Amino acid sequence: MGLFLEEVSHRFPDEQILMIMDCAAWHTTKALNIPDNIEIFPLPPHSPELNPTEQIWDEAREKGFKNEVFNSLSLVENRLCDTLADLEFDPARVHSISGWNWITCIILIAN
């Protein structure tokens, strides 16, 4: 999780990022180093339906892994990277999947 936060922070150094997370242990550990330009907004416990990341994973599984068998873990990882890159460079698509009113209201309030 720390590597992920560092990567996001480095990709968007001039942005103040509000990251919505569930209460998984690796998201809430005191050992997690949160970069200065990232603030964590924790979701209530036991509420996966509120987690926009779950919707992104559903999209990645549906569009990137269509009833396909892979011959190696490396091929799975490559497909996952390609699928996530497609999402990264299509913010309108990501917004249509996970830009719920309550999320965009939080972002407006935070700004």
C-alpha positions in Angstrom: 0.0 0.0 0.0 2.9 2.3 0.8 4.4 1.8 -2.7 1.0 2.5 -4.3 0.6 5.8 -2.3 4.1 6.8 -3.2 3.5 6.1 -6.9 0.2 8.1 -6.9 1.9 11.0 -5.1 4.8 11.1 -7.6 2.5 10.9 -10.6 0.4 13.9 -9.3 2.9 16.0 -7.3 1.0 19.2 -7.8 -2.4 17.8 -6.8 -3.9 17.5 -3.4 -5.5 14.0 -3.5 -8.4 12.8 -1.4 -8.2 9.0 -1.5 -11.3 7.0 -0.5 -10.4 3.7 1.2 -12.1 0.9 3.0 -10.9 -0.1 6.5 -8.6 -3.0 5.4 -5.8 -3.5 7.8 -3.1 -2.4 5.3 -5.0 0.9 4.8 -5.2 1.7 8.5 -1.9 0.5 9.9 0.1 3.1 11.8 3.2 2.0 9.8 1.7 3.3 6.6 3.5 6.4 5.3 1.0 8.7 3.7 2.5 11.4 1.4 1.8 15.0 2.2 -0.3 15.5 -0.9 -2.7 12.6 -0.1 -5.4 12.6 2.5 -7.3 9.3 3.3 -11.1 9.3 3.6 -12.1 6.0 5.3 -15.3 4.4 4.4 -17.5 2.9 7.2 -16.7 -0.7 8.1 -18.4 -3.5 6.3 -19.6 -1.3 3.4 -18.1 -2.7 0.2 -21.0 -1.3 -1.8 -19.7 2.2 -1.0 -16.2 1.5 -2.2 -15.7 2.9 -5.7 -12.6 0.7 -6.1 -14.8 -2.4 -6.1 -16.6 -1.0 -9.2 -13.3 -0.3 -10.9 -12.1 -3.9 -10.2 -15.5 -5.2 -11.6 -14.8 -3.2 -14.8 -11.2 -4.5 -15.0 -12.4 -8.1 -14.6 -15.2 -7.7 -17.1 -13.3 -5.8 -19.8 -9.7 -7.2 -19.3 -10.3 -10.9 -18.5 -13.1 -12.2 -20.7 -13.3 -16.0 -20.1 -9.6 -16.4 -20.9 -7.1 -18.9 -19.6 -3.5 -17.6 -19.2 -0.5 -19.8 -19.4 1.5 -17.8 -16.8 1.2 -15.4 -14.0 3.3 -13.0 -16.0 0.7 -12.9 -18.7 -2.0 -12.2 -16.1 0.1 -9.3 -14.7 0.7 -7.9 -18.1 -3.0 -7.9 -18.9 -3.9 -6.3 -15.6 -1.3 -3.6 -16.2 -2.7 -2.9 -19.7 -6.3 -2.9 -18.4 -5.5 -0.5 -15.6 -3.5 1.7 -18.0 -6.6 1.9 -20.2 -8.6 3.1 -17.2 -5.9 5.5 -16.1 -6.0 7.3 -19.4 -9.8 7.4 -19.7 -10.9 9.6 -16.8 -14.4 10.0 -18.2 -14.9 6.2 -18.1 -13.6 6.0 -14.5 -15.9 8.9 -13.5 -18.9 7.1 -15.2 -18.1 4.0 -13.1 -17.3 5.5 -9.8 -18.1 9.2 -9.8 -21.2 8.8 -7.5 -22.8 12.0 -6.2 -21.6 11.5 -2.6 -18.0 11.1 -3.8 -18.1 14.2 -6.0 -19.7 16.2 -3.2 -16.9 15.2 -0.8 -14.4 16.3 -3.4 -16.1 19.6 -3.9 -16.2 20.2 -0.1 -12.5 19.2 0.2 -11.5 21.7 -2.4 
